[in-house]
Amino acid sequence: MSELKKVLGYKCGDFETDKGEKVHFTHCYVCYPREDVTGLVVDIFKCNDDTVLKDINVGDYVRAFFNEKRKCVMLVTEEPTEQDLLEFGEAVDADIDEVSE
């Protein structure tokens, strides 16, 4: 099963707690295949800070790394293999010569 995640979107913002404290947040929305699920799992990664999203674009396939508090500290883009694409339900180009043989 693929270790990659596909970036669906992200959101950065601020809110104020009931105690009046200002909190900044960065969320990354991803999907990925999982054996016990038909289709794809959709998840929200709470990121350590905005820099985690530097050079990351919607639609990128990424490998995610987390700290001990389960916050995403790094996303690394990676080119998916044909097997990865199949697991994500993406179309894979077939070599017409191979199909006709």
C-alpha positions as CSV (number, residue, x, y, z in Angstrom):
1,M,0.0,0.0,0.0
2,S,1.3,3.4,-0.9
3,E,2.8,5.6,1.8
4,L,2.1,8.7,-0.3
5,K,-0.6,11.3,0.4
6,K,-2.3,13.5,-2.2
7,V,-2.7,17.2,-1.2
8,L,-6.3,18.3,-1.7
9,G,-5.9,21.8,-0.1
10,Y,-4.8,23.7,2.9
11,K,-5.9,26.5,5.2
12,C,-3.9,28.9,7.4
13,G,-5.6,31.2,9.8
14,D,-6.0,32.7,13.3
15,F,-8.6,32.4,16.0
16,E,-9.0,33.6,19.5
17,T,-9.6,31.2,22.4
18,D,-12.2,31.8,25.1
19,K,-9.4,33.1,27.3
20,G,-8.5,35.8,24.6
21,E,-5.3,34.1,23.4
22,K,-4.6,34.3,19.7
23,V,-3.7,31.1,18.0
24,H,-2.3,30.6,14.5
25,F,-3.1,27.3,12.7
26,T,-2.0,25.5,9.5
27,H,-4.0,22.6,8.2
28,C,-3.3,20.4,5.2
29,Y,-6.1,18.3,3.7
30,V,-5.0,15.0,2.1
31,C,-6.3,11.7,0.8
32,Y,-4.7,8.3,0.5
33,P,-5.5,4.7,0.0
34,R,-5.9,2.3,2.9
35,E,-6.5,-1.4,2.9
36,D,-9.6,-1.5,5.0
37,V,-11.3,1.3,3.0
38,T,-13.1,1.2,-0.3
39,G,-11.9,4.4,-2.1
40,L,-9.6,6.9,-0.3
41,V,-9.3,8.1,3.2
42,V,-9.5,11.9,3.7
43,D,-7.5,13.4,6.5
44,I,-6.5,16.7,8.0
45,F,-2.9,17.1,9.0
46,K,-2.3,19.8,11.7
47,C,1.0,21.4,10.7
48,N,3.7,22.7,12.9
49,D,3.8,26.0,11.1
50,D,3.2,27.6,7.6
51,T,6.7,26.6,6.4
52,V,5.6,23.0,6.1
53,L,3.6,24.0,3.0
54,K,6.5,25.8,1.3
55,D,6.7,24.6,-2.3
56,I,3.7,22.3,-1.9
57,N,0.9,22.6,-4.4
58,V,-2.6,21.2,-4.5
59,G,-2.5,17.9,-6.4
60,D,1.1,17.1,-5.3
61,Y,1.9,13.6,-4.0
62,V,3.8,13.9,-0.7
63,R,5.4,11.9,2.0
64,A,4.6,13.3,5.5
65,F,6.7,13.4,8.6
66,F,5.4,14.1,12.1
67,N,6.8,15.1,15.5
68,E,6.1,13.5,18.8
69,K,2.9,15.6,19.2
70,R,1.6,14.2,15.9
71,K,2.0,17.5,14.1
72,C,3.2,17.5,10.5
73,V,6.7,19.0,10.4
74,M,7.6,18.3,6.8
75,L,6.0,17.4,3.5
76,V,8.3,16.1,0.7
77,T,7.0,15.9,-2.8
78,E,7.5,12.6,-4.6
79,E,6.6,11.4,-8.0
80,P,4.1,8.6,-7.7
81,T,4.8,5.2,-9.3
82,E,2.3,3.5,-11.6
83,Q,1.3,1.3,-8.6
84,D,0.7,4.4,-6.5
85,L,-1.5,5.9,-9.1
86,L,-3.6,2.7,-9.4
87,E,-4.1,2.7,-5.6
88,F,-5.2,6.3,-5.8
89,G,-7.7,5.4,-8.6
90,E,-5.8,7.6,-11.1
91,A,-5.7,6.6,-14.8
92,V,-2.4,5.1,-15.9
93,D,-1.4,5.2,-19.5
94,A,-1.1,1.8,-21.1
95,D,1.4,1.1,-23.8
96,I,-0.8,0.3,-26.8
97,D,1.8,-2.1,-28.3
98,E,1.7,-4.2,-25.0
99,V,-2.1,-4.3,-25.0
100,S,-2.4,-5.5,-28.5
101,E,0.0,-8.4,-28.0
